[in-house]
Structures are given as structure tokens and as C-alpha cells.
Amino acid sequence: MLRIAHHTVSPRLVAFDKDGTLIAFRAFWHAWLERNWALIEERVSLTPAAREALAASLGLDLATRAWDPLGPLTLAATREVVVIIASQLYRYAGLDWLAAMALVDEVNRLAYATLPLDTLIQPIGDAADLLARLRAHGLRLALVTADDRAPTEDALRRLDLVDCWDVILCGDDGLPQKPAPEAALEACRRVGVAPHEAIMVGDTIADLVMARRAGYALAVGVTSGALDAATLAPHADAVVDSIHDIVIIDQEDTP
């Protein structure tokens, strides 16, 4: 059994989002965006108007380098961000569509290859310990992320979290993106668990809406990512600070 805020539940499957839920969000994604932007400007000339348009399309404030927690950089899948950036390069940099997409794909690969990932990719607390204890308690675990599979698996290897999962579903696996319910339902299907026997833990509205559309028993929001409790609460059954507010309890410990 699990105690999460005021809920006591007995799920068979716990599904987690990745960035902002298991892995610290801000340091990596800020560094990734800055490196992408620099690599783009090495290859094409952007006018001030083009820079403003690109930033606005991503929900980024150029003056403060802050971004909208309800914008694409927080909520969109990796491929969706690629399309947004490419569309601005098509509009402002004089590139045809195929060239714009190819450029963004190139700088994405280069950015990921040249960032100090061992420093930037950090777990939120002792994520490995929590996942191991959940598995020891007999629970099945799923990772359901909008990030692509290659960087997801690389991040899991760096944090020694590869073997924690019964199923890993990523943004480029061909399923509809969150908040569509298909990925949550596919996680259940693969481990032989009914949706009402599963719970979802995530840091975005998309995670929570996906869980509710899929018929999960509980949609748990965590404020360790980009969104605060007030923003998550209307879409969640419970909101907690982090995954470490998931308390494992034995049957005999319940009143």
C-alpha cells in the first residue's frame, strides 16, 4: 500500500514522468536551450525580430531568460519543440522546410553531445532508492515521458536507473503525445494491469490529464518540476512536493 498526501491506495502499477519528476528539470533544459540557440546562430543569421519571434514561440523571455511554465519548453514533446524552432527558421532565416528541420536536428544532436551531462543530469533526491523499494514492495513501474528514447535511455544509464522499469514509453515511440491517454493505457497493457489499478506521478498538467483520461486510480502532481501546487491542483487528485512524499506502508501498519 502507498500513502500519498491524504490518499491510501493499493496500486499494482506506478507510472512516472521523467524530467521534473525523477530528474531535475531546470539546470539541464536551460543549458540545453542556451547551447541550441548558440549553435543555431553559428549557422544562420537571425535579426532581432527573428530572435524575438523564436523566443516567443517557445514561451521564452529573452530579457530574463525565464520561460512560461505552461509553454512548449515545459509541456511539448521533443519533436514538437523541433518543429516550433524549425518553423521560425523557415519564416525568418530563409531556409526551406527540409533544411530548417535538418538544421534543428543537427544542433540538437550537437548540443546533447557537447553539454556536461554528468553534471547537468541529476536525480531528484535518491530516486534509485525509492524505485527499488517500490519494486521490492511488489509494484510494477513504468516510465512515461515525452522525451525521445535515445536521450531518455542515456539519462537513465547515467543515473543507474535503467533496470528499474517494467516498461519505458517515450515521445518518439509512435503513440499520441500527452495528455492523450494512449501512453498511459499502453503501459498498463504491457504489464497486464487494468488502468484503475495504476497511478501516475508527474510534474505537468499533461501528465495528470493523461492519467485521468486513461482511468487511472490516482493522478499525483509533484512540484519538483516547473509548475506550482496551485497550477497542478485542479488537475490532480493529490499534489506533493516530490516523489519522496510517496510513503510505502505495510498492511499491518494501516489503522
SEGUTOR-433215 format. One record per residue (C-alpha): residue in one letter; chain; x, y, z. Coordinates in steps of 0.2 Angstrom, whole numbers. Each point is the difference from the previous one (the first is absolute). Layout:
+------+-----+-------+-------+-------+
: type : mol :     x :     y :     z :
+------+-----+-------+-------+-------+
:    A :   A :     X :     Y :     Z :
...
+------+-----+-------+-------+-------+
//
This chain:
+------+-----+-------+-------+-------+
: type : mol :     x :     y :     z :
+------+-----+-------+-------+-------+
:    M :   A :     0 :     0 :     0 :
:    L :   A :     5 :    18 :    -3 :
:    R :   A :    -4 :    16 :    10 :
:    I :   A :     0 :    15 :   -11 :
:    A :   A :    -6 :    16 :     8 :
:    H :   A :   -17 :    -4 :     7 :
:    H :   A :    -2 :   -16 :   -11 :
:    T :   A :     4 :   -18 :     4 :
:    V :   A :     0 :   -10 :   -15 :
:    S :   A :     5 :   -18 :    -6 :
:    P :   A :     5 :     2 :   -18 :
:    R :   A :     9 :   -14 :   -10 :
:    L :   A :     8 :    12 :   -12 :
:    V :   A :     8 :    17 :     4 :
:    A :   A :     4 :    10 :   -16 :
:    F :   A :    13 :    15 :     1 :
:    D :   A :     4 :    15 :   -11 :
:    K :   A :    18 :     3 :    -2 :
:    D :   A :     6 :    18 :     0 :
:    G :   A :    -6 :    10 :    15 :
:    T :   A :    -6 :   -16 :     8 :
:    L :   A :    15 :   -12 :     1 :
:    I :   A :    13 :    11 :    -7 :
:    A :   A :     4 :    19 :     4 :
:    F :   A :    -8 :    11 :   -14 :
:    R :   A :     7 :    17 :     0 :
:    A :   A :    19 :    -2 :    -1 :
:    F :   A :     0 :   -12 :   -14 :
:    W :   A :   -14 :     8 :   -11 :
:    H :   A :     7 :    18 :     2 :
:    A :   A :    17 :    -6 :    -5 :
:    W :   A :    -7 :   -10 :   -14 :
:    L :   A :   -10 :    15 :    -7 :
:    E :   A :    15 :    12 :     2 :
:    R :   A :    12 :   -12 :   -10 :
:    N :   A :   -13 :    -3 :   -13 :
:    W :   A :    -3 :    19 :    -3 :
:    A :   A :    19 :     3 :    -1 :
:    L :   A :     2 :   -14 :   -13 :
:    I :   A :   -14 :     6 :   -10 :
:    E :   A :     7 :    18 :    -1 :
:    E :   A :    17 :    -7 :    -5 :
:    R :   A :    -9 :    -7 :   -16 :
:    V :   A :   -13 :    13 :    -4 :
:    S :   A :    -2 :    19 :     2 :
:    L :   A :   -14 :     5 :    11 :
:    T :   A :    -7 :    18 :     0 :
:    P :   A :    -6 :     7 :    17 :
:    A :   A :   -18 :    -3 :    -6 :
:    A :   A :     4 :   -18 :    -4 :
:    R :   A :     8 :    -3 :    17 :
:    E :   A :   -16 :     8 :     8 :
:    A :   A :   -11 :   -11 :   -10 :
:    L :   A :    10 :   -16 :     4 :
:    A :   A :     0 :     4 :    18 :
:    A :   A :   -19 :     4 :     0 :
:    S :   A :    -4 :   -16 :    -9 :
:    L :   A :     8 :   -10 :    14 :
:    G :   A :    -7 :    10 :    14 :
:    L :   A :    17 :     8 :     4 :
:    D :   A :     4 :    17 :     7 :
:    L :   A :    16 :     6 :    -8 :
:    A :   A :     3 :    13 :    13 :
:    T :   A :    -1 :   -11 :    15 :
:    R :   A :     3 :   -17 :    -8 :
:    A :   A :   -15 :    -6 :    10 :
:    W :   A :   -13 :   -11 :    -9 :
:    D :   A :   -19 :    -2 :     1 :
:    P :   A :    -3 :   -16 :    11 :
:    L :   A :   -16 :    -3 :   -11 :
:    G :   A :    10 :     2 :   -16 :
:    P :   A :     8 :   -12 :   -13 :
:    L :   A :    17 :    -1 :     9 :
:    T :   A :    -9 :    -8 :    15 :
:    L :   A :   -14 :    -9 :    -8 :
:    A :   A :     4 :    -4 :   -18 :
:    A :   A :     8 :   -17 :    -5 :
:    T :   A :    18 :     2 :    -7 :
:    R :   A :    -6 :    -2 :   -18 :
:    E :   A :   -13 :    13 :     2 :
:    V :   A :    13 :    13 :     6 :
:    V :   A :    11 :    -5 :   -15 :
:    V :   A :   -15 :     5 :   -11 :
:    I :   A :    -3 :    16 :     9 :
:    I :   A :    18 :     5 :    -2 :
:    A :   A :     1 :    -5 :   -18 :
:    S :   A :   -16 :     9 :    -5 :
:    Q :   A :     8 :    17 :     7 :
:    L :   A :    16 :    -4 :   -10 :
:    Y :   A :   -11 :    -3 :   -16 :
:    R :   A :    -8 :    16 :     3 :
:    Y :   A :    14 :    11 :     5 :
:    A :   A :    17 :    -8 :    -6 :
:    G :   A :    -4 :    -3 :   -18 :
:    L :   A :     1 :   -19 :     2 :
:    D :   A :   -12 :   -12 :    -9 :
:    W :   A :    -9 :   -12 :    11 :
:    L :   A :    11 :   -15 :    -2 :
:    A :   A :    16 :    10 :     3 :
:    A :   A :    -8 :     8 :    15 :
:    M :   A :    -5 :   -17 :     8 :
:    A :   A :    17 :    -7 :    -5 :
:    L :   A :     9 :    15 :     9 :
:    V :   A :   -10 :    -2 :    16 :
:    D :   A :     3 :   -19 :     0 :
:    E :   A :    19 :     3 :    -2 :
:    V :   A :     1 :    13 :    14 :
:    N :   A :   -10 :   -11 :    12 :
:    R :   A :    12 :   -14 :    -3 :
:    L :   A :    15 :    12 :     2 :
:    A :   A :    -7 :     8 :    16 :
:    Y :   A :    -3 :   -16 :     8 :
:    A :   A :    17 :    -7 :    -5 :
:    T :   A :    10 :    15 :     7 :
:    L :   A :    -9 :     5 :    16 :
:    P :   A :     7 :    -6 :    17 :
:    L :   A :   -14 :   -13 :     2 :
:    D :   A :     8 :    -8 :    16 :
:    T :   A :    -2 :    16 :     8 :
:    L :   A :   -16 :     6 :    -7 :
:    I :   A :   -10 :   -16 :     1 :
:    Q :   A :    -4 :    -3 :    19 :
:    P :   A :   -14 :   -10 :     9 :
:    I :   A :   -12 :     8 :    11 :
:    G :   A :     6 :    -7 :    17 :
:    D :   A :     4 :   -18 :     1 :
:    A :   A :   -12 :    -6 :   -14 :
:    A :   A :     9 :   -16 :    -2 :
:    D :   A :    -4 :    -5 :    18 :
:    L :   A :   -18 :     4 :    -2 :
:    L :   A :    -2 :    -9 :   -16 :
:    A :   A :     9 :   -15 :     8 :
:    R :   A :   -11 :     0 :    15 :
:    L :   A :   -16 :     1 :   -11 :
:    R :   A :     6 :   -15 :   -10 :
:    A :   A :     4 :   -10 :    16 :
:    H :   A :   -18 :     4 :     6 :
:    G :   A :    -6 :    -9 :   -15 :
:    L :   A :    -5 :    15 :   -11 :
:    R :   A :     2 :     1 :   -19 :
:    L :   A :     9 :    16 :    -6 :
:    A :   A :    -2 :     9 :   -16 :
:    L :   A :     9 :    15 :    -7 :
:    V :   A :   -11 :    11 :   -11 :
:    T :   A :     9 :    15 :    -8 :
:    A :   A :    -2 :    12 :   -14 :
:    D :   A :    19 :     0 :    -3 :
:    D :   A :     7 :   -10 :   -14 :
:    R :   A :     7 :   -18 :     4 :
:    A :   A :    18 :     3 :    -3 :
:    P :   A :     3 :    14 :    12 :
:    T :   A :   -12 :    -8 :    13 :
:    E :   A :    10 :   -17 :     0 :
:    D :   A :    16 :    10 :     1 :
:    A :   A :    -6 :    10 :    15 :
:    L :   A :    -6 :   -16 :     8 :
:    R :   A :    17 :    -8 :    -3 :
:    R :   A :     9 :    15 :     8 :
:    L :   A :   -11 :    -1 :    16 :
:    D :   A :     0 :   -20 :     1 :
:    L :   A :   -19 :     0 :    -3 :
:    V :   A :     0 :   -11 :   -15 :
:    D :   A :    -6 :   -16 :     9 :
:    C :   A :   -13 :     8 :    10 :
:    W :   A :   -14 :    -2 :   -13 :
:    D :   A :   -12 :   -12 :    -6 :
:    V :   A :    -4 :    11 :   -15 :
:    I :   A :     7 :    16 :    -7 :
:    L :   A :   -11 :    10 :   -12 :
:    C :   A :     8 :    16 :    -9 :
:    G :   A :    -6 :    14 :   -10 :
:    D :   A :     7 :    -7 :   -16 :
:    D :   A :    -8 :   -18 :     2 :
:    G :   A :   -15 :     4 :   -12 :
:    L :   A :   -13 :     3 :    13 :
:    P :   A :   -11 :    16 :     1 :
:    Q :   A :     9 :    13 :    12 :
:    K :   A :    -6 :     4 :    17 :
:    P :   A :   -13 :     4 :     6 :
:    A :   A :    -8 :   -13 :   -12 :
:    P :   A :    -3 :   -16 :    10 :
:    E :   A :     8 :   -12 :   -12 :
:    A :   A :    18 :    -1 :     9 :
:    A :   A :    -8 :    -2 :    17 :
:    L :   A :   -11 :   -14 :    -7 :
:    E :   A :    14 :    -8 :    -9 :
:    A :   A :    11 :    -1 :    16 :
:    C :   A :   -15 :    -9 :     8 :
:    R :   A :    -2 :   -12 :   -15 :
:    R :   A :    18 :    -5 :     0 :
:    V :   A :     1 :    -5 :    18 :
:    G :   A :   -18 :    -8 :     1 :
:    V :   A :    -7 :    13 :    12 :
:    A :   A :   -17 :     8 :    -2 :
:    P :   A :     0 :    19 :     0 :
:    H :   A :   -10 :     2 :    16 :
:    E :   A :    15 :   -10 :     8 :
:    A :   A :    13 :    13 :    -5 :
:    I :   A :     5 :    17 :     6 :
:    M :   A :    10 :    14 :    -9 :
:    V :   A :    13 :    12 :     8 :
:    G :   A :     5 :    15 :   -10 :
:    D :   A :     4 :    18 :     0 :
:    T :   A :   -11 :     7 :   -14 :
:    I :   A :   -18 :     2 :    -4 :
:    A :   A :     2 :   -11 :   -15 :
:    D :   A :     6 :   -15 :    12 :
:    L :   A :   -15 :     2 :    11 :
:    V :   A :   -13 :     2 :   -14 :
:    M :   A :     7 :   -15 :    -9 :
:    A :   A :    -2 :   -10 :    16 :
:    R :   A :   -18 :     5 :     3 :
:    R :   A :    -5 :    -3 :   -19 :
:    A :   A :     8 :   -17 :     2 :
:    G :   A :   -11 :    -4 :    15 :
:    Y :   A :    15 :    -1 :    12 :
:    A :   A :    -4 :    -2 :    19 :
:    L :   A :    10 :    15 :     5 :
:    A :   A :     8 :    15 :    -9 :
:    V :   A :    14 :     7 :    11 :
:    G :   A :     8 :    16 :    -4 :
:    V :   A :    18 :     5 :     7 :
:    T :   A :     6 :    17 :     1 :
:    S :   A :    18 :    -5 :    -3 :
:    G :   A :    -1 :     5 :   -18 :
:    A :   A :    -6 :    16 :    -8 :
:    L :   A :   -18 :     2 :     7 :
:    D :   A :    -6 :     5 :    17 :
:    A :   A :   -13 :    -8 :    11 :
:    A :   A :   -14 :    13 :    -5 :
:    T :   A :     3 :    -4 :   -18 :
:    L :   A :     0 :   -19 :     2 :
:    A :   A :   -14 :    -2 :    12 :
:    P :   A :   -15 :     2 :   -11 :
:    H :   A :     6 :   -14 :   -10 :
:    A :   A :     7 :   -12 :    14 :
:    D :   A :    -7 :   -11 :    13 :
:    A :   A :    14 :     4 :    11 :
:    V :   A :    15 :    13 :    -1 :
:    V :   A :    16 :    -3 :     9 :
:    D :   A :    17 :     7 :     1 :
:    S :   A :     9 :   -14 :    -9 :
:    I :   A :     0 :   -19 :    -3 :
:    H :   A :     8 :    -2 :    18 :
:    D :   A :   -17 :     4 :     7 :
:    I :   A :    -6 :   -17 :    -6 :
:    V :   A :     0 :   -10 :    16 :
:    I :   A :     0 :   -19 :    -1 :
:    I :   A :   -10 :    -8 :    14 :
:    D :   A :    -3 :   -18 :     5 :
:    Q :   A :   -18 :    -7 :     2 :
:    E :   A :     3 :    -2 :    18 :
:    D :   A :     5 :    18 :     2 :
:    T :   A :   -17 :     6 :    -6 :
:    P :   A :   -13 :     5 :    14 :
+------+-----+-------+-------+-------+
//
